[in-house]
Amino acid sequence: MKVVNKGKFISRMIEFLIIIGTIILTPKAITYANICRGYKGYGGEYLIPVLGLLAILVIETIYEEFEKTKRGGKHGKR
């Protein structure tokens, strides 16, 4: 497999790692919080997937802005 766009490949790999991390971390955090509380409750540990999604959106925005500036400034090529 030949990587044509290295920046996009790196951003996609980081996003993939974030998704895998949130899938692994969320159930562990829920179990840990329930053990610490002593009862089943709902708290901030359920927001871990939302924070992962927010991180992915930030990475995509940074990548898009970088590509836009690389193409030639505010308005791109003319």
Secondary structure by P-SEA (a helix, b strand, c coil): cccccaaaaaaaaaaaaaaaaaaacaaaaaaaaaaaacccccccccaaaaaaaaaaaaaaaaaaaaaaaaaccccccc
